[in-house]
Amino acid sequence: MRTVNPVDEPARPSELVTFTEIREALGVGKSRAHTITTHFAFPRPWFTDRDGRIRLWRRADVERWLDANRPGWRETTP
């Protein structure tokens, strides 16, 4: 598991998304969201804590993946 030091690759909090935000954008449950975020060429998390419980992704990376793999997701996300 890769743990990234935020100092090495700085990002603002507004540039990051959580697993819950990704799940909501996908419109799926936890199990399916876990499968998608660990497979399907999904972007790697920008940060993962030592236990793997906290994962953060760069918003731009996730949005690029969603645009390519979930057309129309922007219209269905509040």
N, C-alpha and C positions, 0 to 999 in steps of 0.2 A: 504494500500500500504506500502510495506516495504522500508524504507530508510536505507541504510547501511552506516555506517561511515567507510570510507576507512582506517582509522587508526586501526579499529578493525580487518580488514581482508586485509592486504596490498597486493597490486598487482602493477606490473609495467604497464605502458601504453601499451607496446607490448603484454601484456597478456590479454588485454581487446579488445572487439569488440563492435561496434555500431550497432544500428538497421539497418542502411543502409548496413553495411558489411554483416549482416545476410541475409538481403533481397537479396543481390547480390549472396551470396552463394546458397541460395534456388532457385534463378532464378524465383522469383515471384514478383508481385506488392506489393504496400504498404498494401493494405487491406488484402490480403492473408497472408502476412508476419506477420501482427498484429494478425490475427487469430491463426497462428501457434505459435507465441511467447507467446500467452496468454492461449493456450490450448495444447493438444497433449503431455502432460508431458514434455514440453520444460523446460529447466533449468530456474530458477528464475534469474532475473537480479542481478548482484553483487552490482550495485548502481542504484538507481532511485532518481531523484531530487524530490522536494516537489510537483511540478506540474505534475510529471509523464512524462514530455516531454523528458527528457534526461535519457536514460537507457543504462547501460553498462553491458555486460556479460563477464564472464571469457572465454577466447578463448578455453581452454581445455574442459570446460563443453559443449560448443556449438559444438565443433568438435566431441566429443563423441556422442552427440545426432544425429548429421548429419551422422556419420558413421553407427549408428544403424537404422536410419529412412530414410536416403537418400543415399543408396549405389551408388557409382560412382560420388558423388558430387565433390570429389577432382580432378577428371579428367576434369570436366566441369568448374571449377573455375579458372580464370586467375591467 
